[in-house]
């Protein structure tokens, strides 16, 4: 056993197989990918990485598997590798390159990481399916899982906010598994509601902070300008800074935007419109404002992946949490108000563009 000291969970033990997996290039690359991309522009302590989050997810997945009487080693491995398919800058670039980190994991496991798993006596395809939430893999990937609990705890710790405090012990104690489905006993409803409240608050205060949204829009535009120079396979060998340096060398626009991000010269939000607003004509708006197209960024805040479907066992019957919790129903309605379409522009032309949009 190798022991790693983690600021969130304390000591995390690694088996020989897990240590071999951790030492692969594919896993070490995660040290070079920030968990929260440009959130550090708002919360300076938010410089933690996908690597430590992967260790925490493995740890919690093992705890849950042990409680449920499910074979622990495969679940821990699935938790450990679940983020190995992330592109640099985490989720920010999935839309730009039209891929998801879940799908990328298939490609990653064709390399050295997959060889280590196979040579250690595990079925690589089984571990892949578990990492994607198949069967007992819902411990790793579902609506309340080891992944989500770790990142809420970890992100709250490193940003310094108090919103992501979760009663992990209670949630683990009330979790159940039957018919390939994770559920939670009603006696743990208060702990589940607290997690959902914390998740909503983290989205509003951290993940969807207005400055983070602007930085994300600038990053996406920069990488979109340089995208044709990279394949997904190349991206899966890079960290944040490596991609940033290369993108700057491939596109003058990318360099301008990325330099602005590096020096916190951020665009401003000229207008925030309802999510149902009609499609904005970016070219027309740029012409009216006498700006270059990349100086008009249309950012959509979407919560399409934000799901509240959590099975709760109530008197022996599985019900959706919204059927047994008014809090969950209200939270689902409340989070939707964050959805919007924003127009981000250089700060010197914010008022001009706002006037054009209002006319």
N, C-alpha and C positions, 0 to 999 in steps of 0.2 A: 504493500500500500504506500502511496505517496499522498501526503497531506498538503493541501493548499489553504491558506488563510484568506477567507473572503470577508469583506466588510459588512455584507448583508447577512450571510448565513453562518458565519464563523468558520470552523474547520470543514473543508470538503475533502473527502477521501477519494482517491483514484485507484482503481485496480490496474494491474499491469497492462491489460488490453486498453483501458481508457487512457492511460498514460501514452501508449503507442499512438492512439488516435489523436490525442492532443498535440503530439510532436510532429504530425504531418504538416506539410506546407499549406494544405487547404485550411486546416484549423488555425495555424499560426497567422495566416493572412487576416483572420478576424480581429487580431490585435490592432490592425491598421485601419479598421472601419469603426467610426464612432457610432454608438448606439443611437444617438439623437441628432446626427447630422449637424445642423447649424443652431441647435438650441443653446449652444454655449455662447452665442451672441447675446442672449438674454440672461441665461444662468451660467456664469463662468465656470462653475464646477462640473458642468455636464460634459465631461470629456471621457466618460467610460466607454467601453468598446463592446462589440458583439462577442468578443472572446469571453470576457468574464460573465456576460449574460448567459452564454452557452453552458458554462460550468454551473451557474445557479439553476438553470432549467434542468440540467441533468440531476442535480441534487434533489430538487423538489419532485421531479418525476419518479426518482427512486423511492422517496418517502411515500408517495401516493401508491405506487405499485406494491410496496411492502404492506401498507395498510390494507389493500384490497386482496392480498394473497396472490398477486400476479407475478410471474417470473420477472425479477428486477433487472437483471443485466441487460436484456435487449431494450427495455424501456429507457434505461439510463443512457445507453448508446444513442437511441433515437433522439432523446433530449439534447445530448451533447452535440450532435451533428445537425440539428434541425435548422440552423441558420447558416450553414456552410455555403448555401447557394446565393447568399446576398451579394448584390453588386456593391461597389463603393457607394458611400453616402446612404446606405441602408435602403429604405423604401422609396426615397426621392426619385430614383432613376428608373424604377420599374415601368412607369408610364412612358418615359422617353424612349426606352429601348423595347417596349412591348413584351416584357417577360415578367415572370414572378419568381421569387426566391424558392418557392416550392418546386416549380418546374425545373429550375436550374440545378436543383439537388441531384436530379438524374444524371446530368452532365458531370457534376463534380465527382460523383461516386464511380465514374469510369476511370478515374486517376488513382493516385497513390493512396488516398483516403479509403477508397473502396477496396483496394488490395489489402490494406492492413486489416480491415473488418473481415474480409473473406479469409485471410491467412490465420486470423485468430479463432476461426471455427464458427463464425456467425454467418447466417444467410443474409447476404448484402441486400437482396431484394426485400426480404422481410423487414430489415431495419429501415429501409427506405419507406416502405408502406406505413410502418409505425410512426416515422417522423412526419408523415403527411396526415396522420390522424386516423389511420385504418384500425378498426377493432380496438384493442387496448391502447393503441396509439392516441386515442382521444385524451389520454392522460397528458399528452404533450401538445396536442392540437385540437382544441374545441373551444367552447365559449368561456368556460372557466377552467383553465389548464395550468400546467407547470410553467409554460412560457409566459402567459399573461401575468400570473402571480409574481414571477420573478421580475419582469420588466417594470411592473408598477412599483414594487418595493425598491428596486434598484434606481429607477429614474427619480423617484421621490427623494431617495437618499442623496444622490449626486446633484440634483437641482436645489436641494435644501428646502423644498416645500413639504407641507405636512399632509397633503391630500391622499397620498398613495399608501397610507397605513392600512395593512390588511391583517386580520386575525388568521394567519395561515394554519395554525394548530387546529383551530375550530373547523375551518373549511376541510382540512384533511380528515378530521375525525368524523365528519358527516357525509363524506363522499361515498358513493356506491357504484357498482358496475354490474349490469346484467343485460343479456341480449345485445352484447357489443355496444352498449350505451352507458355513458357516464350520467349519473344523477346525484342529487343531493337530498338528504333527508330534511323535512320541514323544520326540525328542531334547530337547524343551523341557518334559518332564514335571515336572521338579523346580521349574521356575518356575511352572507351573500349580498344583502342589501348594502352593507357598508362597503363591500368591494365595488359594487356598481356605482355607488355615490363617488367613491374615490376615483374610479375610472373616468366618470364624467368630468370631475374637477380637474384631473390631469389633462384631459383633452382641451379643456377651456383655458387652463392656466399655463400649460407647458406645450403640448403637441400642436395646438392651434393658436398659440399666442400670435398676435398680429405681426410682430417682428419676425417670428419664425416663418409665418406664411409668406411674407415678402421675400425673405432670404431663399426659401424653397422655390419660389417662382423664378428668381434670378438664376439659381443653380440649374433649374430645368431648362431655361432658355439658353444658358451657356453651353450645357451639355448637348442640347438639341442642335446647336450650331456646329458642334464638333463630332456629332454622333456617327457620321458616315465613315469616320476614320477608325472606328473600333468595332470589333466583333464581340459577342457575348462571351465567347471563350477567352478572349484577351482580358475583358473586364473581370472575369473570375480569377485572374491572377494578380489583380491590383488592389491596393488600398486607396483610401481617400486622396492622400497627397500625391501619390503616383499618378492617378488619373487627372488630378487637377493640373499638375505640371505638364503632362502630355497634351491635355486639352488646350492649354494656353499656347502651346507651340503649334497647334494645328489650325487655330481660328483666332483672328484679331478680335472678333466680337466676344468670343469665349474669354479671351484674356482680359478684355475690358471689364466684363461682368465679374469674373472671378477675382480680379485685383480689387474691385470695389467691395466684394464680400470679405476678402482678406483684411481690408482696412476699414471695415464697417461703414462704408459709404453706401447706405442702403436706399433703395427706392422707397417711395411713400405711396400709401393707398389713396388714390384720387377719388374713388367711389366704391361703395360696397352695395351691391344690388341683390335682390332676392334670388334664390337659387332657380326659381321659375322664370326669371327674366329671359327675354329673347336673346338669341345669339348676337354677340357684339361683333361688328365688322372691324377687325383690328387694322386692316389696311386703310380703310376710310378714316378711322379715328386718327391714325398716324399722319395721314395727309392733312386733315383739318388742323391738327396740332403742330404741323411742320416738324415732325419727329421721325427718326428712323424706326422701322418696325420693331426692332428689338428693344426700343425704349418704351414700348407699350406692351405690358404683360397682362394677359388675361388669366387670372388664377381662380380656379374653381375649388371651393371647399366642399368636399363630398364625404358623406358618411355611409356610403353604400355597403361597406363591409362591417358596419357597426351593428351587431346583432344582439338581441336580448333573449334569444330562445334558449332558456336554461331549464332542463327537466328537474322538477322538484317532486319527491315522493311524499304524498299527503294521504294519510290513512290507507297506505298500500297502493295508491293509484298515482301514476305519473302524470303530472300536470305541468304546463308551462308556467314559469315563475310569474308571468304577468297575470295569471289567473288567481294566484294566491297572494300577490303582493301589490298593493296600490302604489308603493314606493317605486317598484320596477316599472309600472305603467307610466307614472309621471316622469320618471327619468328618461324613458324612451322618447316621450314627447318633448321634453326639455332639450335634449341634445340636438334635436333636429333644427333648432333655431340657429345653430352655428353654420348651417349650410348657406352658402352665398356665392356670388360671383364678384370678384374684386378686380379693379383696374389699378395696376401698380406702375408708377412712372418715376423718373428722376425727380428729386425733391424740388428742383428749381422750376419745374413746370407743373407741379401738382395743381395749383389753383387754376391755371389755364385749362388743363384737361378736365378738371372738375366742372368748370363753367361750360365747356363744350358738351359734356355729358348731360348737364342739367338743362341745356337749351333745346 
